[in-house]
């Protein structure tokens, strides 16, 4: 039977006048991998701080296993000034680290002076490495450093960006191998390949983990328990994220029935309370106590945080955005090389690439924030950008939430409705009391949500979202996805959230390095599948080359005539799109033959009819070309 590592009972905590949670309970056993889920601003990070001793509850108790060692990854890690990377990674109170450090010290001493004494000390250190099986651990450290691209152990931490500091903190926690790891948004600032490595590492390990994360694929693959903070208390689900969604829906349905039942009984008991004389018997006092308990249930309201992002979109003309021979480099780092692309209405593009490959620089060139070395970006006259950057809102710390919104607009148009600034904020989950709060008092997630709302308020027709999923709760993300699916303008997304990319992107720009950007048809899972397929083919090819003598003509011809994975996807896409275009072509022809169009409308329809005909001709030629290949 697994041992209990940590138990928290009846925790209560408020922030200023806001109640975060009350009588909250959580228990963590050995091997548990628990995710903490809640709306932004209800106290997820506060709870983690309490469990690690960085904060104290107003009420409640926390019990830890004797000599329990906890590692805590904060959202924004802080390090001592002047420290170097090596100090953080290898100062750990860890027997493996002590053994490895001692071995390297004795090896260094022996290399400097090969005396008999130093030889004996080195022999003892080597024996201890064998005894503690520290050789394997040292190999694991090397792998972690490679994955997180930590190469210069002498580098000052003061020189690192926020994302690099988060990576360093996460690497040190993985190396430490504590009894319990508490992780606050561990996937933020990681590229997708690193997230997939972390996912596999945690899934295969016997680690005990409590984490806050919005990454739904990560939740599904890694977590076996979900703890939700809702209505100021906790609900525990023994399963992954998919199981949680199912059981949460069942719980809320039962709760609705319970409240309805309580309301009916409450009306009867309220009538009895009004008719009773002031003098109370012992029996009536018990009934009165039950009445007040019943009243709490009857007056309970299930919070429905409806975030319907149905903003009005500015009209978009035919010419949207055109990029010609775009080149940009910083020293030896080439970001783009002769990149060309014409953006079309309704496109949904995901940007994928390692950290530092230039995705944000690329977006800044599209929006005119950074000038290219050569080439040009031509922006259509009607194109109106909504650019959600990683930096977020700047210089707003001393402003109230309501005033920040009023700086953008006093009245907001949403679909066919108009809202005042206060009403608009309330619609997006900002209570009237929270609207009067200063920006610097908001949680990280509330700040990001406010920034998102302000970005959408400008009625853009070309949305650019650079890491929009960082710090947003899962519920807000689901609503944002619903909005983006109905958004008819152009959309570019940079995100490490694979679920988000899969749901919203039609094709990807793959940043391959050295200025090369590849246009891939499909979403991230398609791309991942293609990569695995290519790796498999490469392995097969390598085996076949070893087995048979190359110089035969037949295999070459067969290979040349076999469709690639990308061609398979392209063929499927053409087969889906051709009937839709044919239907559109027929509709336009019917309109032109109806005699109901004026001259301008007829000319526009005629022009559009010719454009679709040209596209269909090209698609048919490509379909014939692909259909001759082996699928």
Steps between C-alpha positions, in 0.01 A plus 500: 500500500638842403598737778332839549746782439285804574153567638329840514173527694243779518724769346350848482663802335389849397684765302403848613118470520479221244444143626720264297408167660338368817528160676703370206652149524771328300705183551810387305629142508822351364487470121198733462509734204242765584389801295340802667231664284305821565398832347757779504512695826352234732827415673690221320843659552402610852415139587837378366675766709313382810584134439872584462510728805547821299162626630274415792125425506257691719362168618578132447787256549772351279668170591820386328673163504813503716805642316289563188706681235299733275617674182291799390499649149351849519335677207775763503808352672746734672869433558770665712667794323837418351442120512614284209315205344726241663419639848129433446532157340756342729460653845208266563459304823510173311716193571552438128623856446729483803647171375550631144650831621740313729608268216575794266689681779720195571553444127612863463737470799649176366555652155681792666705275732502121448618420855413177679269692733308658212485160327336347810251786525411461132458122545264560793300759300476256205381219730236734643385585146455125438326445832253786453452418127586864439641436151148458360388808688780703347388384153147614587632844598678525165176411317300761695757773427493412128118501488483842667790632290708588806858499370697767683499406869713806584246748356357762737129454571457878483557471122212255449152589371188415702440191287860379541474544878181291502681226303796510739270471803314206344827325406630537857177350641517201263865445595420532871251207506317616812233288674230740378518738203260797496493666158324827411451514119803281413432511123510881471801622295579146379495411130280210394779242469616576856141471627468159332827389663378623841167326446672169429750546785227559760267230363767229524630607841379415850510867596237654729375825346249777564479740206308790354490486120263602219648250249216254441705239311753513785220458756358200316835324461656574841237550772306229681316736739333837448427736790263782404446816706142609442256697718785562749555130572669197341368204300724200427472278189699177468585507131651713226364819342248323273362312802482829693288667229254211505468482880489878546198516269331224704578679829358830378184330371443337843571830672234676292247237613611538862457879488155471340392250765637726776315802357167317513555391861634844591172667404307274746753549779504878445123507545536300826774740625273800443207340687699386806476693831816655645528244780678195359503142626811280475333313216417818309855632547637189324256563216613864485865391471403264215315788335814712480700207358224450242502873420870484408433224245183661359674834443811345349564604141708294264747737341471509125796699371368563150776642287339521158765687302258617231664827403423701190756451223617784276428460128780328313587576138650273237861601564589393852875455548777421253861413587772525235860371529511554874850477652604556860805402701660589832869440445541133405141418600287497183129548581349508148656443160316615184165419660194571285131453572161652414253474788144407409173574675405253775843336524600339832874459529696351791868587547718211619871498578758482777533787745723765345420398142349844428122457523440819701745697281306380194172625651657834588609541136147424376354768727774757433655493848833385353638586157636216280856517364352474152169418335165655578175443686198650320198549726154530344312825554220334698724263701469570871735309728419374848844405638512312833868497599690306765587823681137572589381839626775742596491802733153426641599407859349813663174497301172338594364225271197709397722797408725281282196389298366855473830608347411277204125568484212623719256292293584160346328349194447123526316347209176699476515620865668791677642485852632763740855435625387372844230276352745370243757404767232328709401302192857366488512388861629818668270573797420863575726488809785353291454779243594751771820308583834631387671310220795404723262312732371268226622139473716406200204331333267796559758734343528280192121474469465880525764542229317252279172689546672830407653340189157383380335834582678668208286298253795351306467305178855358523574343839855415606527310830851444638476236776139585597460188716762597762336554842141480371280245677358208303144637512607829339703308240197294400294817446784668311517199268125523437540865400799436274316218322229749401745784424488569124818706472862383468656331800864433590579310820828433678435247776666209675150368581459212255125465563451871422704472178317185390159654549566831327765469228442393139868509414833576667808708435784279622808700606776253416799731573746686276216717371304207352122512553302205365126519429337175621137412417333365814498555877771416756394137550515451122849650501610282792360192326683594180829541688461159662412352160808659340723375783355151455557515124855619558566203730350258244704655222816472704430130570422426134818671383699270725319190375500557124737636244384851388519529111164338416262713298167359619511609867601849390205524261261366765630748755477786254137412425394452863307785667665669795310561821453866408366401157251263664374786719489737204297247296249461786472879536437549125229231501321684784534850358414436132128418559465811720647722229280335235193580713615858545556528124148374428350743755678793334378389157141479628529851646633642172220329302229618741492856362473637858856638520589858420798577272756526783377180671499315166860607427614392844328162468642453152851578623462262793362230265814528282730488806333180625514347151876569484556348844293192404701454180824499700354264760379256232843492338663438836239233587579315174872524570463365854249228405765337278720439804473203731299601805 
